[in-house]
Amino acid sequence: MQRMNTGACLCGAVRFQISGEFESFFLCHCSRCRKDTGSSHAANLFSTNAELTWLSGRDQIKTYRLPQTRHERSFCIECGSALPSVQMDGAVVVVPAGSLDSAVTVKPTAHICYSSRADWDNALDQVPKVDGLPT
């Protein structure tokens, strides 16, 4: 049976489903992905056989491609949430893991571009953990 995943942007204007399996799950630490996310890394799932179906809000999606590179991201024009995209001339579906409402059953494959990680992205497993917001 083919796996079905669903997801949406933060404001709920854009909803989608992904049918098919993810072959890889990369945590990318390159400077472009850090800029995209405003965080230490992007967390993206990749599939060469999945099908992306927009359930609502397709007109709310903007795709930006950094000129003269393969670096591309799609996002909701209302709330800015990262959204899936079909890249490399339709060869691969790239899905930001955080955009999924379904459970992500694939474990990350690898940290990539790790040598270019942010200087503050070391020993994060040693940072105190707080359930909920700090007081």
Secondary structure, DSSP 8 states (H G I E B T S, - for coil): ---EEEEE-TTSS-EEEEES---EEEEE-SHHHHHHHTSS-EEEEEESS-EEEEEE-GGGEEEEE-TTSS-EEEEETTT--EE-EEETTTTEEEEEGGGBSS---S---EEESGGG--TT-SSGGGS---SSS--
